[in-house]
């Protein structure tokens, strides 16, 4: 690469790096939650299950032009409410996860779920409400009982817990010495789930579960910038 940022020649340099594709893939599958059931290729059966991150990210949307038509997932979170809108193309079905929702709180376009054509089944789990739907456009609203405080899961990385004094204190409670060098340099990008399988981390699965329970019960004094 030249000093001005240009390449000497494009004959030996690729402009299609998978590193950027990996980021895009993560944004589609994790943030927007747009994915497919791998047992049914080409998005014949769609999965939409976004991961929320509290005040750090309160809005996302993504769409994909499949062979059946456009698939779209968008969501918006406020302190009081979560709104999620999805578009499912013809001749497909979708499994939709509404994180942290309770069946009695969910409405679709202002109506109860039982009154909505196209919803084949609904089930409440510990993680939220799972719906099976046919083709169409749906707008779901429900109470945001978690508010906008940070949300931690097994997929949270060690570095995420280093950002706040409150989380760092809990981390060192369950894994004394985990922030000491040189080990921290190798482990900081790993998820809590990965650390539970790493002997040097001092974090077992039971400790991770206990840590997550305390992390998600922290009383935050957060200010939302609008």
C-alpha positions in Angstrom: 0.0 0.0 0.0 1.3 3.5 -0.9 1.6 6.3 1.7 -1.5 8.0 0.3 -3.6 4.8 1.0 -3.8 3.5 -2.6 -2.6 0.1 -3.7 0.4 -0.4 -6.0 -1.6 -2.7 -8.1 -5.0 -4.4 -7.9 -3.7 -7.5 -9.7 -2.5 -9.0 -6.4 -4.9 -7.4 -3.9 -8.4 -8.6 -3.0 -11.2 -6.1 -2.4 -13.5 -8.8 -1.2 -12.3 -9.6 2.3 -14.4 -12.1 4.3 -13.5 -10.1 7.5 -16.1 -7.5 6.5 -18.6 -10.2 5.4 -18.3 -11.7 8.9 -19.3 -8.4 10.5 -22.3 -8.1 8.1 -23.3 -11.7 8.8 -23.2 -11.0 12.6 -25.3 -7.8 12.2 -28.0 -9.7 10.2 -28.2 -12.8 12.3 -27.6 -11.3 15.8 -28.7 -7.7 15.9 -31.6 -8.0 13.4 -32.0 -11.7 14.2 -32.7 -12.6 10.5 -31.8 -16.2 9.8 -33.1 -19.4 8.3 -33.9 -22.9 9.5 -30.9 -24.8 8.1 -33.1 -27.9 7.7 -35.0 -26.1 5.0 -32.6 -24.3 2.7 -33.2 -21.0 0.8 -35.3 -19.5 3.6 -38.3 -21.7 3.1 -38.5 -21.6 6.9 -37.3 -18.4 8.4 -36.0 -17.7 11.9 -36.2 -14.2 13.4 -34.7 -13.8 16.8 -32.9 -10.5 17.5 -30.5 -10.1 20.5 -31.2 -6.9 22.5 -28.4 -5.0 24.3 -30.3 -2.5 26.4 -29.3 1.2 26.2 -26.3 0.4 23.9 -28.5 -0.3 20.9 -32.2 0.7 20.8 -33.0 0.3 17.1 -32.2 -2.0 14.2 -33.6 -3.1 10.8 -32.4 -5.4 8.0 -33.9 -7.0 4.9 -32.9 -9.8 2.6 -34.1 -10.5 -0.9 -34.6 -14.3 -0.9 -35.8 -16.4 -3.8 -39.3 -16.2 -2.3 -39.3 -12.5 -1.8 -38.2 -9.9 0.7 -37.6 -10.9 4.3 -37.5 -7.9 6.7 -36.8 -7.6 10.4 -36.9 -4.3 12.4 -37.2 -3.4 16.0 -37.2 -0.4 18.2 -36.9 -0.2 22.0 -37.8 2.5 24.5 -37.8 2.5 28.2 -41.5 1.5 28.2 -42.1 -0.5 25.1 -40.6 -2.8 22.4 -41.9 -2.7 18.8 -40.9 -5.4 16.3 -42.0 -5.5 12.7 -41.4 -8.4 10.3 -42.2 -9.1 6.7 -42.5 -12.8 5.6 -42.7 -13.6 1.9 -45.3 -15.8 0.2 -44.9 -19.6 0.4 -42.8 -19.5 3.5 -43.3 -19.7 7.3 -41.3 -18.1 10.1 -40.5 -18.7 13.7 -40.3 -15.4 15.5 -38.8 -14.9 18.9 -40.0 -11.8 20.9 -37.3 -11.4 23.5 -38.5 -10.9 27.1 -42.1 -10.8 26.1 -45.1 -12.4 27.9 -48.1 -13.7 25.9 -50.6 -11.5 27.8 -48.6 -8.3 26.9 -48.2 -8.9 23.2 -50.4 -7.2 20.6 -50.2 -7.3 16.8 -51.2 -4.1 15.0 -53.1 -3.1 18.2 -55.0 -6.4 18.4 -54.6 -9.5 20.6 -52.5 -12.3 19.1 -55.6 -14.6 19.0 -57.3 -12.2 16.7 -54.5 -12.1 14.1 -54.8 -14.2 11.0 -51.5 -15.8 10.0 -50.3 -16.7 13.4 -50.3 -20.5 13.6 -49.0 -21.0 17.1 -47.6 -19.0 20.2 -45.6 -20.3 23.1 -44.2 -18.5 26.1 -40.7 -19.5 27.3 -38.1 -18.3 29.8 -36.5 -16.2 27.0 -39.7 -14.7 25.6 -42.6 -15.5 23.2 -42.1 -17.8 20.2 -44.5 -17.4 17.3 -45.0 -19.5 14.2 -46.4 -17.4 11.4 -47.3 -17.5 7.7 -46.5 -15.0 5.0 -47.5 -11.3 5.7 -46.4 -8.2 7.5 -46.7 -8.1 11.3 -46.2 -5.4 13.9 -45.8 -6.6 17.5 -45.8 -4.4 20.5 -45.3 -5.3 24.1 -44.2 -3.9 27.5 -40.4 -3.5 28.0 -40.1 -4.8 31.5 -36.3 -4.8 31.3 -36.2 -1.1 30.5 -33.0 0.1 28.8 -30.4 -1.2 31.3 -27.5 -3.2 29.8 -28.4 -6.9 29.2 -25.9 -9.6 29.7 -26.0 -13.2 28.3 -23.7 -16.1 27.8 -22.7 -14.5 24.6 -21.4 -11.3 26.3 -17.7 -11.0 26.0 -15.2 -10.5 28.8 -14.3 -7.1 27.5 -18.0 -6.0 27.9 -17.7 -6.5 31.6 -14.5 -4.4 31.8 -16.4 -1.2 30.8 -18.2 -0.5 34.1 -17.1 -0.5 37.6 -20.2 -2.4 38.7 -19.7 -5.3 36.3 -15.9 -5.4 36.9 -16.5 -5.8 40.6 -18.9 -8.8 40.0 -16.5 -10.4 37.5 -13.6 -10.4 39.9 -15.9 -11.8 42.6 -16.5 -14.9 40.6 -13.2 -15.1 38.8 -10.4 -13.6 41.0 -7.4 -12.6 39.0 -9.1 -13.0 35.6 -8.2 -9.4 34.6 -4.5 -9.9 35.3 -2.0 -10.0 32.4 -1.0 -11.8 30.4 -4.1 -14.0 30.5 -6.5 -11.1 30.0 -5.0 -10.3 26.6 -6.0 -13.8 25.3 -9.4 -14.0 27.0 -10.9 -10.5 26.7 -12.5 -11.2 23.3 -14.1 -14.5 24.5 -17.7 -14.9 25.5 -18.7 -16.0 29.0 -19.8 -19.3 27.5 -16.4 -19.8 25.9 -14.7 -18.9 29.2 -16.7 -21.5 31.1 -14.9 -24.1 28.9 -11.5 -22.5 29.4 -9.7 -24.0 32.5 -7.5 -20.9 33.0 -10.5 -18.5 33.4 -11.7 -19.9 36.8 -15.3 -19.6 35.5 -17.4 -22.7 35.5 -20.9 -22.9 33.9 -22.5 -22.6 37.4 -20.4 -19.5 38.1 -21.3 -17.9 34.8 -25.0 -18.5 35.5 -24.7 -16.9 39.0 -22.6 -14.0 37.5 -25.3 -13.4 34.9 -28.0 -13.3 37.5 -26.2 -10.6 39.5 -25.2 -8.7 36.4 -28.8 -8.4 35.2 -30.0 -7.2 38.6 -27.6 -4.3 38.8 -29.5 -1.0 39.6 -28.1 1.3 36.8 -28.2 5.1 36.9 -28.3 5.6 33.1 -29.2 8.7 31.1 -30.6 8.1 27.6 -29.3 10.7 25.1 -32.1 11.5 22.7 
